[in-house]
Amino acid sequence: SSSQAVGASPLHASRLVARLAAMSEPADKLPAAERKRLKKEAEAKQREEEKQKKKAEQAAQQEASGQKTAEANMEELDPSKYRENRMAMVKSLKDPYPHKWPVDASIPTLIEKYKDMPPQSQEEGTVVTIAGRVKNKRNQG
């Protein structure tokens, strides 16, 4: 018929009209899938806003306590500056890779001295230097 747009079928035109009408209607008359998508988008937006708010609070708290912000820490850990950071650290040390160091205790002596200390407790202010070789390192157990 002459009233139809060129190349548009009557079925396509009726779907288009139905969609336009649905967009102007309240959200409760939208199809279930569309309502679900809109709800998910709103929840994602709300989560993102909460995340941004929490990040801003943490930055303000770190700034108030005098700690560096996460961005400042990332500058120090920047892969392109890694070599420069390592070189500066090595130069600041007296002898970065000592051949020997003073040993003031042995492991059996420490076990004997602290055998009566409860597990997971710490003694503040005690500095002990030991030497040895790591034979086995386990991630668990």
C-alpha positions, 0 to 999 in steps of 0.5 A: 500500500502507498501509506507504508514506508518504503521497505518496511513491512506492516509487522515491522511498523507495528512493532516499532509503534509498540516499542515507542508506545512502551517507552512513553508508558510507566515502567511497570508496563514494560516487558519483564526482561526490560524491567529486569535490565533497568533494575540491574543498571540502577543497582550497578549505578548505586554500587558504583556510587557507593564504591566511589564514596568509600574510596573518597572516604578512605583517601580523606582518612589517609590524608588526615592520618598523614599516610600516602594515598594509593595513587602516590604508592602506585607512583613508587611501584610504577613498573617504568620506575622500578629500576630507578627505585631499586637503584636509589634503595641500593645506593642508600644502604651502607652495604646492600649485599653483605657477605657476613653479618653478626649472629647473636643467637642460634635456633636451638638457643632461641627454642630453649629460651622461649619454650614457655612462651605461649604460641602466637605471642610476641616479645616487644623490644627484642632484636635477634640476628640469626643465620641459616638456610631455607630448605623448604618453604610451604604456602600452607601448613 
